[in-house]
Each structure stands twice: as structure tokens, then as C-alpha cells.
Amino acid sequence: MNKKSDTYQLASQLLWEDAEPGVKRQIMAYDAHLMLVKVQFQTGAIGSVHQHPHTQGTYVASGIFELTIGNEKKILKAGDGYYVAPNLPHGCKCLEAGTLIDTFSPMREDFLGNQ
């Protein structure tokens, strides 16, 4: 398993993988300390509630999402973002098809199984 991405990531040359029904992700830049992932959602798709030891920061590139982080729910749209502390349960429902740009620290090694 490669522990570092190439210097440049050309979207047209990177594979998409299915993450959940109606959700696919494209691994972008990463090394041991950081990972950038593009995640596309179809309307109605669910990002199941989960938790992980990684710090996460996410930017809503397009679409509308209902986010649940801990016990708080909020509607986010293009241009918004959110932070998830390590081990805090979180998930989302896509209200309007869109793309999230996730960052993780450290990298999500579990995402590299197909790389």
C-alpha cells in the first residue's frame, strides 16, 4: 500500500469507489499526516453515522446536506463546512445531490485498501 499520493492528482485519472449506496469517493492527496477525499452523493443518499480516531474538516462544494454531529443536526449548503473531533459520531443525509471535500488527519489508511 502506497503511503503517499503523487504530487499532482488529475481527477480524470483517479478511480472512484463506491462507499455506500448513492455515495462514491475519489482519494486525492495524502500522506501519513493528511488526506483529501472528494465524496459525491446522490439525492437521498445516506452517509451512515460512524466515528473514527481522525480529525475531520469538510467543505461542502455543492448540494445540500443534513449533518448530524454528536447530538446536533444542521442543514449545510455549498460554501459551508464542518469540523468533527476524533471519535465523535457523525453522519449525513443528502437533500440535494452534491459533493463534499473531506480532509482527515492523520490519513485514513482504511480508505487505501483498493489503491
Jmol script that loads the backbone (N, CA, C; Angstrom):
load data "model"
ATOM      1  N   MET A   1       0.848  -1.177   0.000  1.00  0.00           N
ATOM      2  CA  MET A   1       0.000   0.000   0.000  1.00  0.00           C
ATOM      3  C   MET A   1       0.894   1.240   0.000  1.00  0.00           C
ATOM      4  N   ASN A   2       0.587   2.153  -0.912  1.00  0.00           N
ATOM      5  CA  ASN A   2       1.347   3.396  -1.023  1.00  0.00           C
ATOM      6  C   ASN A   2       0.938   4.346   0.108  1.00  0.00           C
ATOM      7  N   LYS A   3       1.897   4.893   0.821  1.00  0.00           N
ATOM      8  CA  LYS A   3       1.622   5.781   1.955  1.00  0.00           C
ATOM      9  C   LYS A   3       1.689   7.257   1.586  1.00  0.00           C
ATOM     10  N   LYS A   4       1.806   7.555   0.292  1.00  0.00           N
ATOM     11  CA  LYS A   4       1.895   8.945  -0.151  1.00  0.00           C
ATOM     12  C   LYS A   4       1.340   9.032  -1.558  1.00  0.00           C
ATOM     13  N   SER A   5       0.528  10.054  -1.809  1.00  0.00           N
ATOM     14  CA  SER A   5      -0.020  10.244  -3.147  1.00  0.00           C
ATOM     15  C   SER A   5       1.037  10.827  -4.076  1.00  0.00           C
ATOM     16  N   ASP A   6       0.734  10.801  -5.350  1.00  0.00           N
ATOM     17  CA  ASP A   6       1.570  11.512  -6.310  1.00  0.00           C
ATOM     18  C   ASP A   6       1.470  13.003  -6.007  1.00  0.00           C
ATOM     19  N   THR A   7       2.394  13.777  -6.499  1.00  0.00           N
ATOM     20  CA  THR A   7       2.399  15.213  -6.251  1.00  0.00           C
ATOM     21  C   THR A   7       1.148  15.878  -6.828  1.00  0.00           C
ATOM     22  N   TYR A   8       0.738  15.466  -8.008  1.00  0.00           N
ATOM     23  CA  TYR A   8      -0.449  16.029  -8.655  1.00  0.00           C
ATOM     24  C   TYR A   8      -1.507  14.950  -8.781  1.00  0.00           C
ATOM     25  N   GLN A   9      -2.766  15.335  -8.592  1.00  0.00           N
ATOM     26  CA  GLN A   9      -3.880  14.417  -8.769  1.00  0.00           C
ATOM     27  C   GLN A   9      -4.759  14.947  -9.894  1.00  0.00           C
ATOM     28  N   LEU A  10      -4.828  14.214 -10.986  1.00  0.00           N
ATOM     29  CA  LEU A  10      -5.674  14.589 -12.108  1.00  0.00           C
ATOM     30  C   LEU A  10      -6.966  13.789 -11.986  1.00  0.00           C
ATOM     31  N   ALA A  11      -8.065  14.489 -11.730  1.00  0.00           N
ATOM     32  CA  ALA A  11      -9.341  13.825 -11.449  1.00  0.00           C
ATOM     33  C   ALA A  11      -9.712  12.817 -12.522  1.00  0.00           C
ATOM     34  N   SER A  12      -9.418  13.128 -13.766  1.00  0.00           N
ATOM     35  CA  SER A  12      -9.787  12.227 -14.868  1.00  0.00           C
ATOM     36  C   SER A  12      -9.013  10.912 -14.831  1.00  0.00           C
ATOM     37  N   GLN A  13      -7.924  10.862 -14.059  1.00  0.00           N
ATOM     38  CA  GLN A  13      -7.105   9.656 -13.996  1.00  0.00           C
ATOM     39  C   GLN A  13      -7.250   8.895 -12.683  1.00  0.00           C
ATOM     40  N   LEU A  14      -8.081   9.407 -11.776  1.00  0.00           N
ATOM     41  CA  LEU A  14      -8.261   8.759 -10.470  1.00  0.00           C
ATOM     42  C   LEU A  14      -9.558   7.963 -10.440  1.00  0.00           C
ATOM     43  N   LEU A  15      -9.493   6.801  -9.835  1.00  0.00           N
ATOM     44  CA  LEU A  15     -10.668   5.937  -9.728  1.00  0.00           C
ATOM     45  C   LEU A  15     -11.652   6.472  -8.692  1.00  0.00           C
ATOM     46  N   TRP A  16     -12.923   6.199  -8.948  1.00  0.00           N
ATOM     47  CA  TRP A  16     -13.983   6.421  -7.962  1.00  0.00           C
ATOM     48  C   TRP A  16     -14.313   5.071  -7.365  1.00  0.00           C
ATOM     49  N   GLU A  17     -14.601   5.031  -6.082  1.00  0.00           N
ATOM     50  CA  GLU A  17     -15.021   3.781  -5.456  1.00  0.00           C
ATOM     51  C   GLU A  17     -16.348   4.005  -4.743  1.00  0.00           C
ATOM     52  N   ASP A  18     -17.173   2.976  -4.734  1.00  0.00           N
ATOM     53  CA  ASP A  18     -18.445   3.056  -4.029  1.00  0.00           C
ATOM     54  C   ASP A  18     -18.181   3.010  -2.532  1.00  0.00           C
ATOM     55  N   ALA A  19     -18.770   3.953  -1.807  1.00  0.00           N
ATOM     56  CA  ALA A  19     -18.616   3.996  -0.358  1.00  0.00           C
ATOM     57  C   ALA A  19     -19.870   3.444   0.325  1.00  0.00           C
ATOM     58  N   GLU A  20     -21.035   3.869  -0.125  1.00  0.00           N
ATOM     59  CA  GLU A  20     -22.335   3.422   0.359  1.00  0.00           C
ATOM     60  C   GLU A  20     -23.291   3.589  -0.817  1.00  0.00           C
ATOM     61  N   PRO A  21     -24.501   3.057  -0.747  1.00  0.00           N
ATOM     62  CA  PRO A  21     -25.435   3.254  -1.863  1.00  0.00           C
ATOM     63  C   PRO A  21     -25.642   4.747  -2.151  1.00  0.00           C
ATOM     64  N   GLY A  22     -25.425   5.143  -3.389  1.00  0.00           N
ATOM     65  CA  GLY A  22     -25.588   6.536  -3.784  1.00  0.00           C
ATOM     66  C   GLY A  22     -24.432   7.432  -3.406  1.00  0.00           C
ATOM     67  N   VAL A  23     -23.343   6.848  -2.887  1.00  0.00           N
ATOM     68  CA  VAL A  23     -22.183   7.627  -2.437  1.00  0.00           C
ATOM     69  C   VAL A  23     -20.924   7.010  -3.037  1.00  0.00           C
ATOM     70  N   LYS A  24     -20.101   7.857  -3.664  1.00  0.00           N
ATOM     71  CA  LYS A  24     -18.811   7.378  -4.162  1.00  0.00           C
ATOM     72  C   LYS A  24     -17.735   8.376  -3.777  1.00  0.00           C
ATOM     73  N   ARG A  25     -16.509   7.869  -3.652  1.00  0.00           N
ATOM     74  CA  ARG A  25     -15.408   8.743  -3.232  1.00  0.00           C
ATOM     75  C   ARG A  25     -14.212   8.586  -4.156  1.00  0.00           C
ATOM     76  N   GLN A  26     -13.443   9.663  -4.204  1.00  0.00           N
ATOM     77  CA  GLN A  26     -12.220   9.720  -5.003  1.00  0.00           C
ATOM     78  C   GLN A  26     -11.113  10.212  -4.073  1.00  0.00           C
ATOM     79  N   ILE A  27     -10.110   9.353  -3.865  1.00  0.00           N
ATOM     80  CA  ILE A  27      -8.990   9.708  -2.993  1.00  0.00           C
ATOM     81  C   ILE A  27      -8.088  10.674  -3.744  1.00  0.00           C
ATOM     82  N   MET A  28      -7.827  11.805  -3.135  1.00  0.00           N
ATOM     83  CA  MET A  28      -6.971  12.811  -3.758  1.00  0.00           C
ATOM     84  C   MET A  28      -5.594  12.771  -3.072  1.00  0.00           C
ATOM     85  N   ALA A  29      -5.155  13.892  -2.532  1.00  0.00           N
ATOM     86  CA  ALA A  29      -3.818  13.988  -1.933  1.00  0.00           C
ATOM     87  C   ALA A  29      -3.777  13.354  -0.546  1.00  0.00           C
ATOM     88  N   TYR A  30      -2.639  12.710  -0.243  1.00  0.00           N
ATOM     89  CA  TYR A  30      -2.472  12.150   1.099  1.00  0.00           C
ATOM     90  C   TYR A  30      -1.012  11.815   1.385  1.00  0.00           C
ATOM     91  N   ASP A  31      -0.716  11.820   2.676  1.00  0.00           N
ATOM     92  CA  ASP A  31       0.498  11.229   3.230  1.00  0.00           C
ATOM     93  C   ASP A  31       0.122  10.756   4.626  1.00  0.00           C
ATOM     94  N   ALA A  32       1.070  10.401   5.435  1.00  0.00           N
ATOM     95  CA  ALA A  32       0.755   9.848   6.755  1.00  0.00           C
ATOM     96  C   ALA A  32       0.000  10.834   7.652  1.00  0.00           C
ATOM     97  N   HIS A  33       0.126  12.133   7.387  1.00  0.00           N
ATOM     98  CA  HIS A  33      -0.425  13.154   8.269  1.00  0.00           C
ATOM     99  C   HIS A  33      -1.745  13.753   7.807  1.00  0.00           C
ATOM    100  N   LEU A  34      -2.073  13.614   6.513  1.00  0.00           N
ATOM    101  CA  LEU A  34      -3.204  14.341   5.939  1.00  0.00           C
ATOM    102  C   LEU A  34      -3.806  13.556   4.791  1.00  0.00           C
ATOM    103  N   MET A  35      -5.126  13.674   4.605  1.00  0.00           N
ATOM    104  CA  MET A  35      -5.775  13.057   3.445  1.00  0.00           C
ATOM    105  C   MET A  35      -6.895  13.978   2.972  1.00  0.00           C
ATOM    106  N   LEU A  36      -7.010  14.107   1.649  1.00  0.00           N
ATOM    107  CA  LEU A  36      -8.052  14.889   1.000  1.00  0.00           C
ATOM    108  C   LEU A  36      -8.866  13.932   0.136  1.00  0.00           C
ATOM    109  N   VAL A  37     -10.198  13.927   0.342  1.00  0.00           N
ATOM    110  CA  VAL A  37     -11.079  12.981  -0.354  1.00  0.00           C
ATOM    111  C   VAL A  37     -12.293  13.733  -0.891  1.00  0.00           C
ATOM    112  N   LYS A  38     -12.614  13.489  -2.163  1.00  0.00           N
ATOM    113  CA  LYS A  38     -13.809  14.043  -2.781  1.00  0.00           C
ATOM    114  C   LYS A  38     -14.910  12.992  -2.672  1.00  0.00           C
ATOM    115  N   VAL A  39     -16.100  13.384  -2.172  1.00  0.00           N
ATOM    116  CA  VAL A  39     -17.198  12.436  -1.967  1.00  0.00           C
ATOM    117  C   VAL A  39     -18.451  12.972  -2.648  1.00  0.00           C
ATOM    118  N   GLN A  40     -18.982  12.201  -3.603  1.00  0.00           N
ATOM    119  CA  GLN A  40     -20.195  12.598  -4.319  1.00  0.00           C
ATOM    120  C   GLN A  40     -21.392  11.829  -3.792  1.00  0.00           C
ATOM    121  N   PHE A  41     -22.502  12.544  -3.585  1.00  0.00           N
ATOM    122  CA  PHE A  41     -23.742  11.973  -3.079  1.00  0.00           C
ATOM    123  C   PHE A  41     -24.874  12.208  -4.066  1.00  0.00           C
ATOM    124  N   GLN A  42     -25.704  11.197  -4.255  1.00  0.00           N
ATOM    125  CA  GLN A  42     -26.958  11.361  -4.975  1.00  0.00           C
ATOM    126  C   GLN A  42     -28.008  11.835  -3.976  1.00  0.00           C
ATOM    127  N   THR A  43     -29.027  12.523  -4.467  1.00  0.00           N
ATOM    128  CA  THR A  43     -30.110  12.967  -3.594  1.00  0.00           C
ATOM    129  C   THR A  43     -30.688  11.774  -2.841  1.00  0.00           C
ATOM    130  N   GLY A  44     -30.838  11.928  -1.524  1.00  0.00           N
ATOM    131  CA  GLY A  44     -31.395  10.881  -0.673  1.00  0.00           C
ATOM    132  C   GLY A  44     -30.370   9.917  -0.110  1.00  0.00           C
ATOM    133  N   ALA A  45     -29.145   9.956  -0.617  1.00  0.00           N
ATOM    134  CA  ALA A  45     -28.100   9.043  -0.121  1.00  0.00           C
ATOM    135  C   ALA A  45     -27.756   9.385   1.332  1.00  0.00           C
ATOM    136  N   ILE A  46     -27.382   8.355   2.054  1.00  0.00           N
ATOM    137  CA  ILE A  46     -27.060   8.485   3.475  1.00  0.00           C
ATOM    138  C   ILE A  46     -25.579   8.188   3.701  1.00  0.00           C
ATOM    139  N   GLY A  47     -24.926   9.066   4.421  1.00  0.00           N
ATOM    140  CA  GLY A  47     -23.602   8.781   4.967  1.00  0.00           C
ATOM    141  C   GLY A  47     -23.861   8.269   6.380  1.00  0.00           C
ATOM    142  N   SER A  48     -23.836   6.966   6.576  1.00  0.00           N
ATOM    143  CA  SER A  48     -24.217   6.353   7.856  1.00  0.00           C
ATOM    144  C   SER A  48     -23.451   6.961   9.028  1.00  0.00           C
ATOM    145  N   VAL A  49     -24.117   7.036  10.165  1.00  0.00           N
ATOM    146  CA  VAL A  49     -23.459   7.539  11.374  1.00  0.00           C
ATOM    147  C   VAL A  49     -22.296   6.607  11.706  1.00  0.00           C
ATOM    148  N   HIS A  50     -21.146   7.207  11.927  1.00  0.00           N
ATOM    149  CA  HIS A  50     -19.927   6.455  12.219  1.00  0.00           C
ATOM    150  C   HIS A  50     -18.997   7.350  13.035  1.00  0.00           C
ATOM    151  N   GLN A  51     -17.899   6.790  13.473  1.00  0.00           N
ATOM    152  CA  GLN A  51     -16.869   7.568  14.168  1.00  0.00           C
ATOM    153  C   GLN A  51     -15.521   6.952  13.858  1.00  0.00           C
ATOM    154  N   HIS A  52     -14.491   7.752  14.005  1.00  0.00           N
ATOM    155  CA  HIS A  52     -13.124   7.310  13.729  1.00  0.00           C
ATOM    156  C   HIS A  52     -12.165   8.173  14.539  1.00  0.00           C
ATOM    157  N   PRO A  53     -10.937   7.718  14.721  1.00  0.00           N
ATOM    158  CA  PRO A  53      -9.975   8.460  15.547  1.00  0.00           C
ATOM    159  C   PRO A  53      -9.342   9.659  14.842  1.00  0.00           C
ATOM    160  N   HIS A  54      -9.737   9.921  13.608  1.00  0.00           N
ATOM    161  CA  HIS A  54      -9.152  11.000  12.820  1.00  0.00           C
ATOM    162  C   HIS A  54      -9.900  12.311  13.055  1.00  0.00           C
ATOM    163  N   THR A  55      -9.191  13.418  13.038  1.00  0.00           N
ATOM    164  CA  THR A  55      -9.807  14.734  12.988  1.00  0.00           C
ATOM    165  C   THR A  55     -10.290  14.930  11.558  1.00  0.00           C
ATOM    166  N   GLN A  56     -11.486  15.490  11.394  1.00  0.00           N
ATOM    167  CA  GLN A  56     -12.044  15.694  10.059  1.00  0.00           C
ATOM    168  C   GLN A  56     -12.521  17.125   9.890  1.00  0.00           C
ATOM    169  N   GLY A  57     -12.186  17.710   8.751  1.00  0.00           N
ATOM    170  CA  GLY A  57     -12.720  19.002   8.343  1.00  0.00           C
ATOM    171  C   GLY A  57     -13.302  18.811   6.955  1.00  0.00           C
ATOM    172  N   THR A  58     -14.521  19.296   6.722  1.00  0.00           N
ATOM    173  CA  THR A  58     -15.184  19.072   5.447  1.00  0.00           C
ATOM    174  C   THR A  58     -15.733  20.377   4.890  1.00  0.00           C
ATOM    175  N   TYR A  59     -15.599  20.525   3.568  1.00  0.00           N
ATOM    176  CA  TYR A  59     -16.126  21.667   2.829  1.00  0.00           C
ATOM    177  C   TYR A  59     -17.236  21.167   1.921  1.00  0.00           C
ATOM    178  N   VAL A  60     -18.380  21.845   1.926  1.00  0.00           N
ATOM    179  CA  VAL A  60     -19.495  21.490   1.047  1.00  0.00           C
ATOM    180  C   VAL A  60     -19.273  22.209  -0.280  1.00  0.00           C
ATOM    181  N   ALA A  61     -18.828  21.459  -1.285  1.00  0.00           N
ATOM    182  CA  ALA A  61     -18.535  22.047  -2.596  1.00  0.00           C
ATOM    183  C   ALA A  61     -19.820  22.312  -3.384  1.00  0.00           C
ATOM    184  N   SER A  62     -20.808  21.430  -3.234  1.00  0.00           N
ATOM    185  CA  SER A  62     -22.095  21.607  -3.905  1.00  0.00           C
ATOM    186  C   SER A  62     -23.145  20.770  -3.193  1.00  0.00           C
ATOM    187  N   GLY A  63     -24.410  21.076  -3.442  1.00  0.00           N
ATOM    188  CA  GLY A  63     -25.506  20.317  -2.867  1.00  0.00           C
ATOM    189  C   GLY A  63     -25.964  20.856  -1.529  1.00  0.00           C
ATOM    190  N   ILE A  64     -26.908  20.116  -0.937  1.00  0.00           N
ATOM    191  CA  ILE A  64     -27.451  20.450   0.385  1.00  0.00           C
ATOM    192  C   ILE A  64     -27.462  19.172   1.214  1.00  0.00           C
ATOM    193  N   PHE A  65     -26.978  19.263   2.448  1.00  0.00           N
ATOM    194  CA  PHE A  65     -26.824  18.096   3.318  1.00  0.00           C
ATOM    195  C   PHE A  65     -27.393  18.381   4.702  1.00  0.00           C
ATOM    196  N   GLU A  66     -28.030  17.369   5.289  1.00  0.00           N
ATOM    197  CA  GLU A  66     -28.423  17.430   6.693  1.00  0.00           C
ATOM    198  C   GLU A  66     -27.348  16.677   7.455  1.00  0.00           C
ATOM    199  N   LEU A  67     -26.574  17.396   8.246  1.00  0.00           N
ATOM    200  CA  LEU A  67     -25.471  16.812   9.009  1.00  0.00           C
ATOM    201  C   LEU A  67     -25.899  16.554  10.439  1.00  0.00           C
ATOM    202  N   THR A  68     -25.452  15.435  10.972  1.00  0.00           N
ATOM    203  CA  THR A  68     -25.609  15.152  12.395  1.00  0.00           C
ATOM    204  C   THR A  68     -24.211  14.931  12.940  1.00  0.00           C
ATOM    205  N   ILE A  69     -23.824  15.761  13.896  1.00  0.00           N
ATOM    206  CA  ILE A  69     -22.521  15.635  14.545  1.00  0.00           C
ATOM    207  C   ILE A  69     -22.797  15.611  16.041  1.00  0.00           C
ATOM    208  N   GLY A  70     -22.465  14.489  16.667  1.00  0.00           N
ATOM    209  CA  GLY A  70     -22.853  14.305  18.066  1.00  0.00           C
ATOM    210  C   GLY A  70     -24.371  14.290  18.129  1.00  0.00           C
ATOM    211  N   ASN A  71     -24.960  15.153  18.943  1.00  0.00           N
ATOM    212  CA  ASN A  71     -26.422  15.241  19.070  1.00  0.00           C
ATOM    213  C   ASN A  71     -27.008  16.420  18.320  1.00  0.00           C
ATOM    214  N   GLU A  72     -26.193  17.122  17.525  1.00  0.00           N
ATOM    215  CA  GLU A  72     -26.657  18.329  16.839  1.00  0.00           C
ATOM    216  C   GLU A  72     -26.870  18.082  15.350  1.00  0.00           C
ATOM    217  N   LYS A  73     -28.018  18.545  14.838  1.00  0.00           N
ATOM    218  CA  LYS A  73     -28.326  18.469  13.405  1.00  0.00           C
ATOM    219  C   LYS A  73     -28.321  19.865  12.824  1.00  0.00           C
ATOM    220  N   LYS A  74     -27.820  19.964  11.577  1.00  0.00           N
ATOM    221  CA  LYS A  74     -27.785  21.258  10.907  1.00  0.00           C
ATOM    222  C   LYS A  74     -27.837  21.009   9.405  1.00  0.00           C
ATOM    223  N   ILE A  75     -28.486  21.921   8.686  1.00  0.00           N
ATOM    224  CA  ILE A  75     -28.537  21.876   7.225  1.00  0.00           C
ATOM    225  C   ILE A  75     -27.386  22.732   6.692  1.00  0.00           C
ATOM    226  N   LEU A  76     -26.562  22.139   5.817  1.00  0.00           N
ATOM    227  CA  LEU A  76     -25.442  22.852   5.211  1.00  0.00           C
ATOM    228  C   LEU A  76     -25.586  22.837   3.699  1.00  0.00           C
ATOM    229  N   LYS A  77     -25.132  23.921   3.067  1.00  0.00           N
ATOM    230  CA  LYS A  77     -25.192  24.024   1.612  1.00  0.00           C
ATOM    231  C   LYS A  77     -23.835  24.447   1.073  1.00  0.00           C
ATOM    232  N   ALA A  78     -23.741  24.523  -0.249  1.00  0.00           N
ATOM    233  CA  ALA A  78     -22.474  24.876  -0.905  1.00  0.00           C
ATOM    234  C   ALA A  78     -21.841  26.101  -0.251  1.00  0.00           C
ATOM    235  N   GLY A  79     -20.550  25.985   0.043  1.00  0.00           N
ATOM    236  CA  GLY A  79     -19.801  27.068   0.676  1.00  0.00           C
ATOM    237  C   GLY A  79     -19.654  26.900   2.172  1.00  0.00           C
ATOM    238  N   ASP A  80     -20.477  26.043   2.782  1.00  0.00           N
ATOM    239  CA  ASP A  80     -20.397  25.794   4.226  1.00  0.00           C
ATOM    240  C   ASP A  80     -19.356  24.715   4.516  1.00  0.00           C
ATOM    241  N   GLY A  81     -19.067  24.507   5.768  1.00  0.00           N
ATOM    242  CA  GLY A  81     -18.124  23.476   6.167  1.00  0.00           C
ATOM    243  C   GLY A  81     -18.418  23.013   7.573  1.00  0.00           C
ATOM    244  N   TYR A  82     -17.706  21.972   7.993  1.00  0.00           N
ATOM    245  CA  TYR A  82     -17.867  21.477   9.352  1.00  0.00           C
ATOM    246  C   TYR A  82     -16.598  20.784   9.830  1.00  0.00           C
ATOM    247  N   TYR A  83     -16.495  20.695  11.157  1.00  0.00           N
ATOM    248  CA  TYR A  83     -15.367  20.075  11.846  1.00  0.00           C
ATOM    249  C   TYR A  83     -15.908  18.925  12.689  1.00  0.00           C
ATOM    250  N   VAL A  84     -15.192  17.795  12.678  1.00  0.00           N
ATOM    251  CA  VAL A  84     -15.558  16.649  13.512  1.00  0.00           C
ATOM    252  C   VAL A  84     -14.338  16.261  14.347  1.00  0.00           C
ATOM    253  N   ALA A  85     -14.482  16.333  15.656  1.00  0.00           N
ATOM    254  CA  ALA A  85     -13.405  15.927  16.565  1.00  0.00           C
ATOM    255  C   ALA A  85     -13.226  14.406  16.503  1.00  0.00           C
ATOM    256  N   PRO A  86     -12.054  13.915  16.838  1.00  0.00           N
ATOM    257  CA  PRO A  86     -11.828  12.468  16.851  1.00  0.00           C
ATOM    258  C   PRO A  86     -12.865  11.735  17.707  1.00  0.00           C
ATOM    259  N   ASN A  87     -13.323  10.585  17.186  1.00  0.00           N
ATOM    260  CA  ASN A  87     -14.233   9.670  17.872  1.00  0.00           C
ATOM    261  C   ASN A  87     -15.630  10.229  18.145  1.00  0.00           C
ATOM    262  N   LEU A  88     -16.004  11.333  17.511  1.00  0.00           N
ATOM    263  CA  LEU A  88     -17.340  11.902  17.668  1.00  0.00           C
ATOM    264  C   LEU A  88     -18.261  11.314  16.584  1.00  0.00           C
ATOM    265  N   PRO A  89     -19.366  10.689  16.952  1.00  0.00           N
ATOM    266  CA  PRO A  89     -20.271  10.129  15.942  1.00  0.00           C
ATOM    267  C   PRO A  89     -20.823  11.223  15.020  1.00  0.00           C
ATOM    268  N   HIS A  90     -20.878  10.901  13.724  1.00  0.00           N
ATOM    269  CA  HIS A  90     -21.377  11.855  12.743  1.00  0.00           C
ATOM    270  C   HIS A  90     -21.879  11.120  11.503  1.00  0.00           C
ATOM    271  N   GLY A  91     -22.759  11.763  10.780  1.00  0.00           N
ATOM    272  CA  GLY A  91     -23.305  11.201   9.558  1.00  0.00           C
ATOM    273  C   GLY A  91     -24.098  12.268   8.829  1.00  0.00           C
ATOM    274  N   CYS A  92     -24.606  11.936   7.631  1.00  0.00           N
ATOM    275  CA  CYS A  92     -25.351  12.934   6.871  1.00  0.00           C
ATOM    276  C   CYS A  92     -26.385  12.283   5.970  1.00  0.00           C
ATOM    277  N   LYS A  93     -27.331  13.110   5.552  1.00  0.00           N
ATOM    278  CA  LYS A  93     -28.299  12.739   4.527  1.00  0.00           C
ATOM    279  C   LYS A  93     -28.200  13.807   3.449  1.00  0.00           C
ATOM    280  N   CYS A  94     -28.117  13.374   2.204  1.00  0.00           N
ATOM    281  CA  CYS A  94     -28.014  14.322   1.096  1.00  0.00           C
ATOM    282  C   CYS A  94     -29.422  14.743   0.675  1.00  0.00           C
ATOM    283  N   LEU A  95     -29.720  16.028   0.823  1.00  0.00           N
ATOM    284  CA  LEU A  95     -31.029  16.566   0.462  1.00  0.00           C
ATOM    285  C   LEU A  95     -31.077  17.015  -0.995  1.00  0.00           C
ATOM    286  N   GLU A  96     -29.941  17.410  -1.522  1.00  0.00           N
ATOM    287  CA  GLU A  96     -29.798  17.786  -2.934  1.00  0.00           C
ATOM    288  C   GLU A  96     -28.427  17.314  -3.387  1.00  0.00           C
ATOM    289  N   ALA A  97     -28.370  16.549  -4.478  1.00  0.00           N
ATOM    290  CA  ALA A  97     -27.110  15.944  -4.944  1.00  0.00           C
ATOM    291  C   ALA A  97     -25.956  16.928  -4.847  1.00  0.00           C
ATOM    292  N   GLY A  98     -24.807  16.420  -4.389  1.00  0.00           N
ATOM    293  CA  GLY A  98     -23.673  17.306  -4.225  1.00  0.00           C
ATOM    294  C   GLY A  98     -22.386  16.583  -3.886  1.00  0.00           C
ATOM    295  N   THR A  99     -21.381  17.390  -3.623  1.00  0.00           N
ATOM    296  CA  THR A  99     -20.032  16.896  -3.360  1.00  0.00           C
ATOM    297  C   THR A  99     -19.484  17.504  -2.080  1.00  0.00           C
ATOM    298  N   LEU A 100     -18.918  16.641  -1.245  1.00  0.00           N
ATOM    299  CA  LEU A 100     -18.200  17.076  -0.046  1.00  0.00           C
ATOM    300  C   LEU A 100     -16.711  16.873  -0.278  1.00  0.00           C
ATOM    301  N   ILE A 101     -15.898  17.773   0.239  1.00  0.00           N
ATOM    302  CA  ILE A 101     -14.447  17.645   0.207  1.00  0.00           C
ATOM    303  C   ILE A 101     -14.005  17.405   1.644  1.00  0.00           C
ATOM    304  N   ASP A 102     -13.641  16.153   1.930  1.00  0.00           N
ATOM    305  CA  ASP A 102     -13.232  15.754   3.275  1.00  0.00           C
ATOM    306  C   ASP A 102     -11.720  15.846   3.429  1.00  0.00           C
ATOM    307  N   THR A 103     -11.280  16.305   4.584  1.00  0.00           N
ATOM    308  CA  THR A 103      -9.873  16.229   4.959  1.00  0.00           C
ATOM    309  C   THR A 103      -9.798  15.467   6.277  1.00  0.00           C
ATOM    310  N   PHE A 104      -8.763  14.659   6.396  1.00  0.00           N
ATOM    311  CA  PHE A 104      -8.551  13.857   7.595  1.00  0.00           C
ATOM    312  C   PHE A 104      -7.106  13.984   8.058  1.00  0.00           C
ATOM    313  N   SER A 105      -6.948  13.999   9.377  1.00  0.00           N
ATOM    314  CA  SER A 105      -5.617  13.953   9.964  1.00  0.00           C
ATOM    315  C   SER A 105      -5.668  13.011  11.154  1.00  0.00           C
ATOM    316  N   PRO A 106      -4.811  12.002  11.202  1.00  0.00           N
ATOM    317  CA  PRO A 106      -3.925  11.575  10.114  1.00  0.00           C
ATOM    318  C   PRO A 106      -4.742  10.951   8.981  1.00  0.00           C
ATOM    319  N   MET A 107      -4.061  10.492   7.953  1.00  0.00           N
ATOM    320  CA  MET A 107      -4.749   9.910   6.806  1.00  0.00           C
ATOM    321  C   MET A 107      -5.595   8.712   7.201  1.00  0.00           C
ATOM    322  N   ARG A 108      -6.608   8.429   6.402  1.00  0.00           N
ATOM    323  CA  ARG A 108      -7.475   7.266   6.607  1.00  0.00           C
ATOM    324  C   ARG A 108      -6.870   6.082   5.865  1.00  0.00           C
ATOM    325  N   GLU A 109      -6.032   5.317   6.538  1.00  0.00           N
ATOM    326  CA  GLU A 109      -5.414   4.145   5.893  1.00  0.00           C
ATOM    327  C   GLU A 109      -6.452   3.160   5.419  1.00  0.00           C
ATOM    328  N   ASP A 110      -7.595   3.084   6.123  1.00  0.00           N
ATOM    329  CA  ASP A 110      -8.642   2.162   5.718  1.00  0.00           C
ATOM    330  C   ASP A 110      -9.211   2.493   4.334  1.00  0.00           C
ATOM    331  N   PHE A 111      -9.051   3.721   3.878  1.00  0.00           N
ATOM    332  CA  PHE A 111      -9.528   4.117   2.545  1.00  0.00           C
ATOM    333  C   PHE A 111      -8.588   3.643   1.439  1.00  0.00           C
ATOM    334  N   LEU A 112      -7.396   3.239   1.779  1.00  0.00           N
ATOM    335  CA  LEU A 112      -6.385   2.894   0.759  1.00  0.00           C
ATOM    336  C   LEU A 112      -6.367   1.419   0.403  1.00  0.00           C
ATOM    337  N   GLY A 113      -7.270   0.650   0.937  1.00  0.00           N
ATOM    338  CA  GLY A 113      -7.296  -0.782   0.653  1.00  0.00           C
ATOM    339  C   GLY A 113      -7.378  -1.120  -0.818  1.00  0.00           C
ATOM    340  N   ASN A 114      -8.039  -0.257  -1.624  1.00  0.00           N
ATOM    341  CA  ASN A 114      -8.204  -0.519  -3.057  1.00  0.00           C
ATOM    342  C   ASN A 114      -7.192   0.243  -3.901  1.00  0.00           C
ATOM    343  N   GLN A 115      -6.294   0.949  -3.276  1.00  0.00           N
ATOM    344  CA  GLN A 115      -5.326   1.763  -4.042  1.00  0.00           C
ATOM    345  C   GLN A 115      -4.176   0.945  -4.559  1.00  0.00           C
TER     346      GLN A 115
END
end "model"
wireframe off; spacefill off
backbone 0.3
color backbone group
